[in-house]
């Protein structure tokens, strides 16, 4: 498990104020992006950030994060990141806090999937194959991509037999299912891809051919979705319902939400190919947990909790109807993790001195007789 490292921000500069709309996504006039380049030692990438705007702006901070499915999140101040080898792409996000001429702090986010092969010789190598029905056999056709050129093709048909060549025909002696694997050699790289084949009765029932599933990795406001469906070697198309009124297509997609709330995401999978004369359809849905459930705009409207100064350096004062003796307070990062907590000693004001807190954006959450309230703050 990769341990989170708290300390996200670099290049902090003076901010004028943080309104109720602060740190909402920036409008289309402001954009963030980055370039990535593999460097030595192995698994190390250098990232070059870029923030552009049609108008004048100040850059408050840049946060970097990366995560892969099944692994913990990691944050870094440096634009040079060393990735542990992973079979899945890493979701890498740049989150820039920008102060435009309107003086309302906003977030510009850019995320990409970065593939880090276990064998660093395999950069630019993507093995792939298609399956089609032949006369009493199945035809397996190589569709791999390799920048250095492919020198050999080895097939494992999953039934104890093997083959060579870019396109091969193979007959199976039983219905299966069989896991068929293609291994290619390109330069100093050897890479493998596998697919499932089922050869039961014609027009195989869809619930045998297709088992929809997906995994995800979430970072900041963004999520990477990975299709994990078992498709029996057939062709598939995945349509994603992202839970916020938008959709995407493909086996792996990245999406950035306008909020940090929970979202119900569904993968709608369509399957077709030689094992069924019609197409099959099935769906898998999951609730993707967001970050902070309390809305800063709702809290600001009723002025239950106010923070000053923003940004702060050493001490942060909290005032308002929510600040009453015995109320519980928590200082959270933007992913909802508790950094400090305690209770209010006297009515009217609470002063926090989080000396060990790194520059960046945080949330103060308070629960008392008036209910729960939250306010977003920035440490300079």
GINOR-V916693 format. One record per pair of residues at least 4 apart in sequence whose C-alpha atoms are under 7 Angstrom apart, sorted by the first residue. I is the first residue (numbers start at 1). J is the second residue. If there is no record, write none. Layout:
# GINOR-V916693
[[I	J] [I	J]]
This chain:
# GINOR-V916693
[[1	71] [1	72] [2	71] [2	72] [2	73] [2	74] [3	72] [3	73] [3	74] [4	73] [4	74] [4	75] [5	74] [5	75] [7	77] [7	358] [7	359] [8	63] [8	64] [8	75] [8	76] [8	77] [8	360] [9	61] [9	62] [9	63] [9	77] [9	359] [9	360] [10	61] [10	62] [10	77] [11	60] [11	61] [12	60] [12	61] [12	380] [13	60] [15	311] [16	103] [17	310] [18	22] [18	104] [18	105] [18	310] [19	104] [20	296] [20	297] [20	300] [21	297] [22	104] [22	105] [22	106] [23	105] [23	106] [23	107] [24	106] [24	107] [25	106] [25	107] [25	108] [25	258] [26	30] [26	106] [26	107] [26	108] [29	53] [29	54] [30	52] [30	53] [30	54] [30	108] [31	51] [31	52] [31	53] [31	108] [32	50] [32	51] [32	52] [32	108] [32	109] [32	110] [33	49] [33	50] [33	51] [33	110] [34	47] [34	48] [34	49] [34	50] [35	47] [35	48] [35	49] [36	45] [36	46] [36	47] [36	48] [37	45] [37	46] [37	47] [38	44] [38	45] [38	46] [39	44] [39	45] [39	46] [40	44] [42	120] [43	82] [43	83] [43	84] [43	116] [44	80] [44	81] [44	82] [44	83] [45	80] [45	81] [45	82] [46	79] [46	80] [46	81] [47	79] [47	80] [48	79] [56	100] [56	101] [57	98] [57	99] [57	100] [57	101] [58	98] [58	99] [58	100] [59	97] [59	98] [59	99] [60	97] [60	98] [60	99] [61	96] [61	97] [62	94] [62	95] [62	96] [62	97] [63	77] [63	94] [63	95] [63	96] [64	75] [64	76] [64	77] [64	93] [64	94] [64	95] [65	74] [65	75] [65	76] [65	92] [65	93] [65	94] [65	219] [66	73] [66	74] [66	75] [66	90] [66	91] [66	92] [66	93] [67	71] [67	72] [67	73] [67	74] [67	90] [67	91] [67	92] [67	217] [68	88] [68	89] [68	90] [68	91] [68	217] [69	88] [69	215] [69	216] [69	217] [85	116] [85	117] [85	118] [86	116] [86	118] [88	115] [89	113] [89	114] [89	115] [89	116] [90	113] [90	114] [90	115] [91	111] [91	112] [91	113] [91	114] [91	217] [91	224] [92	111] [92	112] [92	113] [92	114] [93	109] [93	110] [93	111] [93	112] [94	109] [94	110] [94	111] [95	107] [95	108] [95	109] [95	110] [96	107] [96	108] [96	109] [97	105] [97	106] [97	107] [97	108] [98	105] [98	106] [98	107] [99	103] [99	104] [99	105] [99	106] [100	104] [112	254] [117	122] [117	123] [121	188] [121	189] [122	189] [124	146] [124	147] [125	145] [125	146] [125	147] [126	144] [126	145] [126	146] [127	144] [127	145] [127	184] [127	191] [127	192] [127	193] [128	142] [128	143] [128	144] [128	193] [129	140] [129	141] [129	142] [129	143] [129	144] [130	140] [130	141] [130	142] [130	143] [131	138] [131	139] [131	140] [131	141] [131	233] [132	138] [132	139] [132	140] [132	274] [133	137] [133	138] [133	139] [133	274] [134	138] [134	139] [136	171] [137	169] [137	170] [137	171] [138	169] [138	170] [138	171] [139	168] [139	169] [139	170] [140	167] [140	168] [140	169] [141	166] [141	167] [141	168] [142	166] [142	167] [146	150] [146	186] [148	186] [148	187] [149	186] [149	187] [150	184] [150	185] [150	186] [151	185] [151	186] [152	184] [152	185] [153	164] [153	165] [153	166] [153	182] [153	183] [153	184] [153	185] [154	163] [154	164] [154	165] [154	182] [154	183] [154	184] [155	162] [155	163] [155	164] [155	181] [155	182] [155	183] [156	161] [156	162] [156	163] [156	180] [156	181] [156	182] [157	161] [157	162] [157	178] [157	179] [157	180] [157	181] [158	178] [158	179] [158	180] [159	178] [175	198] [175	199] [175	200] [176	198] [176	199] [177	196] [177	197] [177	198] [177	199] [178	196] [178	197] [178	198] [179	194] [179	195] [179	196] [179	197] [180	194] [180	195] [180	196] [181	192] [181	193] [181	194] [181	195] [182	192] [182	193] [182	194] [183	190] [183	191] [183	192] [183	193] [184	190] [184	191] [184	192] [185	189] [185	190] [185	191] [186	190] [195	232] [195	233] [196	231] [196	232] [196	233] [197	232] [197	233] [198	232] [200	204] [202	275] [202	276] [203	275] [203	276] [203	277] [204	208] [204	209] [204	275] [204	276] [205	209] [206	210] [206	280] [207	211] [209	231] [209	232] [210	230] [210	231] [210	232] [211	229] [211	230] [211	231] [212	228] [212	229] [212	230] [212	269] [212	282] [212	283] [212	284] [213	227] [213	228] [213	229] [213	284] [214	225] [214	226] [214	227] [214	228] [214	229] [215	225] [215	226] [215	227] [215	228] [216	223] [216	224] [216	225] [216	226] [217	223] [217	224] [217	225] [218	222] [218	223] [218	224] [219	223] [220	335] [221	256] [221	257] [221	259] [221	260] [222	255] [222	256] [222	257] [223	254] [223	255] [223	256] [224	253] [224	254] [224	255] [225	252] [225	253] [225	254] [226	251] [226	252] [226	253] [227	251] [227	252] [234	271] [234	272] [234	273] [235	271] [235	272] [235	273] [236	269] [236	270] [236	271] [236	272] [237	250] [237	269] [237	270] [237	271] [238	249] [238	250] [238	251] [238	267] [238	268] [238	269] [238	270] [239	247] [239	248] [239	249] [239	250] [239	267] [239	268] [239	269] [240	247] [240	248] [240	249] [240	266] [240	267] [240	268] [241	246] [241	247] [241	265] [241	266] [241	267] [242	246] [242	247] [242	265] [242	266] [243	263] [243	264] [243	265] [260	290] [260	291] [260	292] [261	289] [261	290] [261	291] [261	292] [261	293] [262	287] [262	288] [262	289] [262	290] [263	287] [263	288] [263	289] [264	285] [264	286] [264	287] [264	288] [265	285] [265	286] [265	287] [265	288] [266	283] [266	284] [266	285] [266	286] [267	283] [267	284] [267	285] [268	282] [268	283] [268	284] [269	281] [269	282] [269	283] [270	279] [270	280] [270	281] [270	282] [271	279] [271	280] [271	281] [272	276] [272	278] [272	279] [272	280] [291	334] [291	335] [291	336] [292	334] [292	335] [292	336] [294	373] [294	374] [295	299] [296	300] [296	374] [296	375] [296	376] [297	301] [299	303] [299	304] [299	305] [299	373] [299	374] [300	304] [303	320] [304	320] [304	321] [304	322] [304	373] [305	318] [305	319] [305	320] [305	321] [305	322] [305	373] [305	374] [305	375] [306	318] [306	319] [306	320] [306	375] [307	316] [307	317] [307	318] [307	319] [308	316] [308	317] [308	318] [309	316] [310	377] [310	378] [311	377] [311	378] [311	379] [311	380] [312	316] [312	378] [312	379] [312	380] [313	379] [313	380] [314	353] [314	355] [315	351] [315	352] [315	353] [316	351] [316	352] [316	353] [317	349] [317	350] [317	351] [317	352] [318	349] [318	350] [318	351] [319	323] [319	348] [319	349] [319	350] [320	348] [322	368] [322	370] [323	327] [323	344] [323	347] [323	348] [323	349] [323	350] [324	344] [324	346] [324	347] [324	348] [325	344] [325	345] [325	346] [325	347] [326	343] [326	344] [326	345] [327	343] [327	344] [327	366] [327	367] [327	368] [328	342] [328	343] [328	344] [328	366] [328	367] [328	368] [329	341] [329	342] [329	343] [329	365] [329	366] [329	367] [330	338] [330	340] [330	341] [330	342] [330	364] [330	365] [330	366] [331	338] [331	339] [331	340] [331	341] [331	363] [331	364] [331	365] [332	336] [332	337] [332	338] [332	339] [332	362] [332	363] [332	364] [333	337] [333	338] [333	362] [333	363] [334	362] [334	363] [344	350] [359	379] [359	380] [360	378] [360	379] [360	380] [361	377] [361	378] [361	379] [362	376] [362	377] [362	378] [363	374] [363	375] [363	376] [363	377] [364	374] [364	375] [364	376] [365	373] [365	374] [365	375] [366	372] [366	373] [366	374] [367	371] [367	372] [367	373] [368	372]]
